[in-house]
Each structure stands twice: as structure tokens, then as C-alpha cells.
Amino acid sequence: MADANRQPLLDRAAALVAGPFLLGQRALSLAFLPDKPSPPEPSPDATPRIPITPPEHAIKRRG
Amino acid sequence: MKTQLPEHGPVEAPRFWRTLEERVETLEARQAAHDEFLPGAIPGPGYDDVHGLPVQSGVSRRDFFGLVGAAAAVAATVACDRKGQGTVVPYTKRPVEVVPGVANYYASAFQEGRRIYPVLVKTREGRPIHLSGNDEHPGVKGKTSPRAMADVLRLYDPDRLRAPKAEGRTIGWVEAESRLHAALKDAKATGKPVLLISGALVSPTRKALLADLKAALPTLEHLAYEPALGDAGEEAAKASFGEAVDLQPRLAKAKVILSLGADFLNGEDPEALGAWGAKRRLKDAHDPINRLWVLEGPLTLTGTNADVRIPIAPSRLGAMAFALAKGLAAKGVVLPAGADLAGISAGAPAEIPAKTWSALLNDLRQAGRQAVVLCGAQMPVEVHQAAHLLNAMLNSEAVAMLPAEPLATVKDLAAAVQGMAAGRYAAAIFWDVNPAFTFPMAAAWKTALPKVPLRAWIGLMEDETSAQCQLLLPESHWLESWGDFSTPSAAVLQQPTLGTLYDTRQGEDILLGALKALGAAAPGSYHAFLQARWQKEVLTGASFEQALHDGLLKVEPKSVAPVFRGASAAAAAKRAAESNTEGLELVLFPGFATHDGRHANNSWLQETPDPITKMTWDNPVSVSVQDAKALGLQEGDLVTLSLDNVTLRLPAVIQPGQAQGVLALALGYGRSTGGVAKGVGANAYPLMGVDPAAANVRRGVRLAKAGGTKELARTQSHHRMEGRDIVRSLTMAEYAHDPQGHRHTPEIVSLYEEQRFPDHKWGMVIDLAACVGCSACMVACQSENNVPVVGPEQVARGREMHWIRIDRYYEGELENPRVVHQPMLCQHCDSAPCENVCPVNATTHSSEGLNQMTYNRCVGTRYCGNNCPYKVRRFNFLEYTAYKTEPETLAYNPEVTVRPRGVMEKCSFCVQRINDGKVRAKGEGRAILDGEVTTACMAGCPSDAIVFGDLKDPKSKVAQLVNASRAYRVLEELGVKPAITYLADLKNPAVVGGSHAV
């Protein structure tokens, strides 16, 4: 399948070089924005956990 | 895949076939068999390997990975940051019941309609994660139903209502209760009626509570409504016995069973399935076996297990059943006094050959008390009455008539709607029911309900009814609630298995609050109310704690034999004789996954293939082969279904074995609420009738092509095995003649050294004669092994993830084929072809004969799946689990790894259960006992068709069964040495004049 879809060599080379370059640039610009402060660290309890409580008065079979 | 039905079948049709394509041997079918996997499930010309879509970008897989690799390297340099850290902490206050890593088991009970399922609930660290039947209950004997097992998922449904609401805003319970109580007090003062609609009343304590409420509020009108149970049965019981009756088969006592459209093997009734399995697991041809005759319109699971099946339109069944009564009377069986069958023609009906008819009559007469006639809940009233008459004539001991609380019919509900429209009610309370969805005249409902001043709703998840109510009161799940039920052999207790997850209350506690507000003396909680009633009326010296531990208190079954009113048969026979049988006939039945719609938001059930159509995530209309030919329909064609100004547009499937002129459509789909349920399928309730005598069987339906097609998420054509010798089915005559005649053991020469298993060699036996195809094993496996749900689009591409599937094979003609169901799972081959081809040693063989997966080694080459002759390996094409959050993740079994994208998975023979058994045995200083270790599928199988155990223990059940005369291994000739042995299916057709009755 790969052979059937293979692009001309120049296209592939361009894609391989330009892709990472552009993505990297984008990633760097996101990480090092000059004016914006970095987002705050999420607090440990940011996602509320659903409390699991034992049943009252129930009698277990085994365990 | 499109299938044009042929004028004539192929010259040499295959003996067993699974799909129409295989039966007519289309080019597509041959190509599909050759290709092994569906397009999209594998890389192929023109398809993207990752998403299974046609290649559109022009970028090849190799380029894509090149790009991704380089981009990742750059991105990684700037992304080295710590985020999303979890914190693992020990219990700071450990609940006394919980030992981390050790499961607790509680006995409780689940109700669906009039049926009660006593269950054992497995909890881990306080979370219920798996349900199985309560082995203490004398009826169900440790078995339960697929829907009961799947209901643990509903506990963790993210759509659950978490706090009370009024007019759309969240409120507290104080405000919610004060509003409800004020309305009820006002109603009491003014004398205006209050309407309460709930499900079936099977709980004696709930009944006592409602009686107290009625005493405190005399204007209370209570309707118990179950839209899926069929009103005709209720009407027929009233006519035949003068009271509501819950009719339960006792198949252990039956030698001959005649089903009139009754689907008693559909997985809902574990007691019936247990008795059926016991009669079919024959050790040799001399063992007694029952015989099942089925007359039905749509093909049902019971029909697929029939020894003799005759497709008949439901409207003809009444006349036929009364003709049977007449035939029996002619043979000397006494007709009850007053039973006048004057209008019924005697002799064989036109649809049934005279010899077959005569064989049926002889079977019934000879079996006498050990014969039973069962009628489908959806059949018209006259068919039910004819079944009552036949059972009375035979004095059948294979059916129990149990007293039951009467159910409201659609007619009663229509009267209530009229009352609402006229402004009769001061308040209406809807408790665990959804009439806005299930009532056939939706428009009338929508207009009438707003005329009730206070509309309160008590339920688990917001639905169509809650959308029209002002006050929403969130109900606790039954696993968080108290309750009790009466079953024939035991008083069953329901106890909470965890504290409430949200700010919810059980419905009874809400009504108890109302009772107190109305001035009545009542205990503080429903738990206290229940305990007080049990101490006073049930326990009689026994301990409540012991009853909670067992989940029940055994009681002597009350034998109530309502007297059959012979005179009632005359009117029913007249109705049957006059039944109109022209045109198309639509049968509306509860969906396997959805029941009446209450389970529609359960993704486990939605993705479990319907046992007959093998459809997931949809309710297409089933059309007979003959009608499809006449209309020029193909599978997946969109059609319009019209009746009484209601038109549905939905896809069609062609169903072999369905009677000509009959259409079948499942109820419970087409919900407009619920994250899972919304938009899945079409709502068939508007097509239901308002005549309780025949609400589920409608005549005069118009079916037409709508243009266009829909891709069906249907699993039947997946994982095919090219017509090899996979299923074996014998008639009793063949079995008696040569019990091992089906065997053709090939000579196997292996290049590999014989493997040694020093301690254990785990193996399984599956009896195809006992397997009814109910899919309980699939749901049990899904719950136990964290099997992901993939959704309809992925299922359509053949990417469903079930570790065990039920292959349904047809045999014979399209119009009325015989059917064999075969559970198919990893065969744990000793010379496993998958193990040899794994480049990273991710799949290996254990010293106990298990073919095991090491998930973190797997790199997803899928060579193993390609090389598996049984097509039982499942690949995580997409990320199905990582983005799940609480509460959904609370349903996971912590003993089983949750698999990420890119990993192959398959049945592990529930290795975690094996290890649990080994640890327990070691702790007690003994060997593992036979039957101590059960796989989830075995424990879930209601007919005990699956047996698992240690083949090295010669006394084990499994070791004895592998040498049975019906034993064979699938694809044995490949020399892969599977650890699963199948026992050939058995059919017991009546022999008429030297040949089998058809």
C-alpha cells in the first residue's frame, strides 16, 4: 500500500522537513509566549471525586 | 454488503450459513470470506490503516509516521513539563468492611417488570462492579439475566440526576419535599385526586407503604404500568381466571412444550433456562429429552431452539390453538365445562402439513400433564386464552399460576390522560416510569399533562416524562436502596451495596416523607419500615441479619390454582375465528437491549448484538424473505412503515425464518434523552394500539421503500471462517444411531514438542445443545473484563471488542431454517498460531495452558489476529478508555488491566479468577476444588452450557465431558490443539412416517 501511495520524492522530502519545523515553531510559540503568564497549576482536588461510602446496615455475604 | 435475493438458490448450498450472502453465495460473500476481515478493519488498497477510511490525504502510512516521529522529537524538547500528576494515598479512615484488594459480596435483588432477579453483588473498595445470580435462591440457582448483569453500569451512568430540581434549577430536598407535601395536603383538603403511576408492584412492603399512603390520602389513584409486558396477557387472565395471574413455566416437569409466539428462552427467565439446559445436556441418547414445538411469526430465540418450528402469522395462532383444543377433545381429552368452540374449524390448518399436525396432537395428548402450552406476551388476547384452555385440558403441571397484582393497561392509561386533560387531578407523580415515551398517543399526553397543577417525577435519569414535570426528585439506584420482593419459593431482600453516590433518595423514602407530612405515623426511613414489616409478618423467629446475608428467606411455595372459566373460551374462540389475516402484520416486542426503553442508555446492552438479527445500536424492521423479494428490498434499505397516520422511516433487515406477511420491530429505541440513548433507532410506541386485546400485533401496516440505505452495525458477517466444519448438529435419531458418527478426527503431525503442564491445564467445554444464544455470557464477560464499548460506526467496521461472541448459524432453507448458536472465544490453543508470529513475545503460553497477553509488550502489529483461525482477537484501533472519567471508571474491575489504543486483547479464561481461586486455596492449605474457579461466561450462563475446570483433574466435570460422544474441537484439523471442546447440538424433531416433521 505504501508503494502505491508514495508521493514524488521532492514532495515527501518537503513534507518531512517542513512538517516538524512548522509544528516545532508552533509548539515553541505556545510554550514561550512573551506577554502571557503560564497557566496556573491545577490544584490536586480540581477534579472532584465521587465519594464512595459503605452501605448502612447491610450485611455482606463474604469478603 | 448488498444482497439481491435470488429466484433460485445455488445448486449446492452450504449446509450451515450465517448470512444471506453466504446462503446465496454472492461474489461479495466469496470476496469477504477470502478477505477475512471487513474493509476498514485491516489496511488494504484504498483504505487508511489507522482510521479505516478511504485514503484522502495522499500521505502514506510511512510518510505519516516519518512526519510524526520528527515532529515528536521537536515537540518533546519543549514539552518536558510535569502535569496531570495523580496522587496515590492510602485510606486515612478505612471503612471497617473494606480490605483493599479483597472483594466483598452482598446479596440483593433487581426488578424488571414482574420478574425478580436475586443477585450477588461483587464490590471492590466499596464499588459494586459485577453481578451474578444468588446461588441461595431455589429458583434461579445462581443465574440471572443479561440486562440484570448490565444494570451495574446504570449505577455509574454520568446522566444520572444528582440533586432535586424545580423548573430546571437545582434545589435542596427541603424545598423539593415542601412543594410536594404542600400539593398533597392541598389535594387532601380539596378532595381532588392525585395520580401515581409506577412500575409493577411485586414488593409486599412497597404495597403496604402504598396502602398506608392511600389511607392517608384517600383520593390517591395508583396505576402500575409496564408497557413491555403486553396488555393482552392481563386481559386474558382476567377473562380466563377472573384475576391477574403471573404465569411461570416449570420446564423441569415438561416433556412437550408448545410455544405460541412465546420467547421464554430469551434470557429473561433464568429459571426456565436452567431447566431447559438440564433437559438438553444429554450424556447419551437414552437420556430423556424434551421436545419443543414453536408456532410463531417473527423468529425468536425460542424459535431458534425449536425441534419443530412453523412460521405462522400471530393473527392465525388463536384459531390454530383452538383447533388444537378441538383436536385434543376429539382424541378424548375433556374440554372444560362451557367451552364452546363451535366457530373453530377442526383438522389441520392450511399452513401445517396434516402429518405434522397429527404428530403435534399426539405429542400433547401423550405427554398429558407433562405437556405445556406457553403464549407470547405480545400475542393477541385470544391466543392467551387458547393457551389457558389447552393447559386446563392437559391439566399441565409444567406451568405455575401465581397470584399477581393487576397491571394497568394502555386503556387505563388513556382514561388517566382524559382525566388529566379534563383537569381532574390535583397532582401527578411518575415513579420510575416514562409514559411520555411509552404511551402510544404521544400528542394527547403532551396536551393533557400540563393541565395537572403539580407534576412530580421520581427517577434515575431525566427522560421524556421528566421534561414535562416541574419537580424532579432524583432516585437512588437499586444498588443503593432497600426493598423486598415476593418470589414463589422465597421472600427476597434488596439491600444497598454502597452509600448513595449523589444527593438522591429511594422512591419509597420520598413517599414515606409524604405519608408523614399527611399526618400518618411512620418510621423514620424505609429501611426501618421494611424491617418492622419483616419482623411482624415474614421472619417468624428467623433472623433479619441472616436473611440479609442470604438475600432471602425461603418460604413454602403457595399453590394457588385459579379456576379456569370454561365459558370464557367461547368468546375468545369466536374472536379467533373472525380474526382478520389480510395484509401485512406488525409485531412490536420489547428490545433485547432496551426492554421497554429503560435500558436504552446502557452502552453494554446497546453494543451486545441482538441474538436474532445480530444488530447493535439500532432497531431495524425485520422483513420476511418472501416479502423482501416481493418488495425488491435489500438489507439496509430505508423503508417507511405507516399505520394510522404514524409513519416511521427506518432501515430494513431480511430475516430468514420470519413468517410471510409479518414484520417485527423492537420497542424501547428512539429515545430523545440520554447521552447514549438519544437518537439510537426509532420509537415504535406510536405504532402500538390502544386496544389492550391486541396492542402489540397491528394489522394493516404499509411498508414501502423510502429510498436510500443505512449502514447497519451488524456483527453477523464479521469474523467468518469460510464454511469450515465449525458447528455440528445432530438429530436424536442420528445420535442414537451412531453417537460418534459426527467425528472425523484427523491425524495430526506436529513439529512442536508436546507441552507439559505440571500443575493445572485449564480447559472448557461448551454444550451447543444447551446453549440457547441468549448472550448472557457476553455481558458477563464485558462486565468482568472491562471490555470497551466502541460505538456503532466502529462496529460497522468489524471492530467490536467482545472477547466472546455468539455465532448464529442457519441450516436449511431461507424461509424456515434451523438454527445453531455457538459461543466463540479464544480457544487457548496449545500450539497457538498467534504466539508464533508475535515479534515482541506479547502473547505467550503459560504453564497452565493459558494463552496470555502481556499488554505492555504489545506493539500492535496485529499479526496474531491475522493468524488466529478462530478470529477471536480484538485490537484497540482507537482510544476507547483513556478519556473516561468518574463515574464511568468506577465500574471497572481493578483486577483486569484497562487496555489502551494500539494493543491487542482477547479472552484470558478470566485469569484473575483463576489466581483468586489459587490464592484462596493456598491460604486454606488445600488443592483447588472442581467448580471453585468459574469464568465470568460460565457463571453467567443460565443454561449451564459452559463448563470450565482443570483438565488434569480426572474427576473434574470438564475432564469427563471432553471425552463425551458429542465432543469435538473446532478446526481440529489445523493441529492447533484448542483447549475448548464443543459438544454437538441436538435437535429432537418428531418423526412422522419415517421422516422429521417440518
Contacts between the chains, C-beta under 8 A, distances in Angstrom:
chain1	res1	chain2	res2	distance
A	1	B	43	5.9
A	1	B	44	7.3
A	1	B	45	6.3
A	1	B	49	7.5
A	1	B	60	7.2
A	1	B	61	7.1
A	2	B	60	4.7
A	2	B	61	5.9
A	2	B	62	4.7
A	4	B	45	6.7
A	5	B	55	6.3
A	5	B	58	6.6
A	5	B	59	7.5
A	5	B	60	4.0
A	6	B	60	6.1
A	6	B	62	8.0
A	7	B	58	6.6
A	7	B	59	7.5
A	7	B	60	7.5
A	7	B	63	7.0
A	12	B	63	5.9
A	15	B	59	7.3
A	15	B	63	6.4
A	15	B	67	6.3
A	16	B	63	7.4
A	16	B	66	5.5
A	16	B	67	6.3
A	16	B	70	6.4
A	19	B	67	4.5
A	19	B	70	6.8
A	19	B	71	6.0
A	20	B	67	7.1
A	20	B	70	3.9
A	20	B	71	4.5
A	20	B	73	7.2
A	20	B	74	5.0
A	21	B	74	7.7
A	23	B	71	4.3
A	23	B	74	6.5
A	23	B	75	6.3
A	24	B	71	7.1
A	24	B	74	3.5
A	24	B	75	6.5
A	24	B	78	7.5
A	27	B	74	6.9
A	27	B	75	4.8
A	27	B	78	5.0
A	27	B	79	6.8
A	28	B	78	5.4
A	31	B	78	4.8
A	31	B	79	7.5
A	32	B	78	7.9
A	41	B	83	7.9
A	42	B	83	7.9
A	42	B	84	7.8
A	44	B	87	5.8
A	47	B	885	7.3
A	47	B	886	7.8
A	49	B	886	6.5
A	50	B	501	5.5
A	50	B	502	7.9
A	50	B	886	5.1
A	50	B	887	5.4
A	50	B	890	6.9
A	51	B	499	7.9
A	51	B	501	7.6
A	52	B	125	7.0
A	52	B	126	4.1
A	52	B	127	5.9
A	52	B	498	6.2
A	52	B	499	7.5
A	52	B	501	7.6
A	52	B	890	7.5
A	53	B	95	7.7
A	53	B	126	7.1
A	53	B	498	6.7
A	53	B	499	3.1
A	53	B	500	7.7
A	54	B	95	4.4
A	54	B	96	7.9
A	54	B	97	5.3
A	54	B	98	6.9
A	54	B	126	5.9
A	54	B	498	6.8
A	54	B	499	6.2
A	55	B	106	7.5
A	55	B	480	7.7
A	55	B	495	6.9
A	55	B	496	3.9
A	55	B	497	5.7
A	55	B	498	5.5
A	55	B	499	5.9
A	56	B	496	7.3
A	56	B	499	6.9
A	56	B	527	7.8
A	57	B	495	7.7
A	57	B	527	6.1
A	58	B	106	5.9
A	58	B	495	4.6
A	58	B	496	5.6
A	58	B	497	6.6
A	58	B	548	6.8
A	59	B	106	7.7
A	59	B	495	7.3
A	59	B	545	5.4
A	59	B	548	4.0
A	59	B	549	4.8
A	60	B	97	6.4
A	60	B	104	4.8
A	60	B	105	6.3
A	60	B	106	5.3
A	60	B	549	7.7
A	61	B	105	4.3
A	61	B	106	6.2
A	61	B	107	5.5
A	61	B	120	6.5
A	61	B	549	6.0
A	61	B	550	7.8
A	61	B	551	7.6
A	62	B	104	7.5
A	62	B	105	5.2
A	63	B	97	7.4
A	63	B	99	7.4
A	63	B	102	5.9
A	63	B	103	5.7
A	63	B	104	3.2
A	63	B	105	5.7
A	63	B	123	7.7
